[in-house]
Amino acid sequence: TGDMARNFERIAETELQAVHNEGQIYQAVDIYGQEAHVARIPESGACSACQKLLINPATNTPYVFSVEELASNGTNVGRKRKNWKATAYPIHPNCRCDIIPLAPDQTVDSLGRVKG
């Protein structure tokens, strides 16, 4: 029963983050229309996979994605870690990396503050 409880908790936490992410994307589209963009902001202590997918190493700032791009990437369910993509859904189980809605001309600085 310990494994079942652990798995249930992991699934519940991941799905709660998925719903939050989806809400952020709906908000971006509602405000900015089909040209909406979002930034995926790694949680503090994010894993190396999330850091690689979400942070531009040249500028140390989060990448900005079109909503369409994240949606077209689907989920990483069933993909090997080396093939993971930035997605609207949590990148992996227990992923808590956030999404910030952005207008098409906005960016995010290294502290997660919206610019533009």
Secondary structure, 3 states (H helix, E strand, C coil): CHHHHHHHHHHHHHHHHHHHHHHHHHHHHHHHHHHCEEEEECCCCCCHHHHHHHEECCCCEECEEEHHHHHHCCCCCCCCHHHCCCCCCCCCCCCCCEEEEECCCCEECCCCCEEC
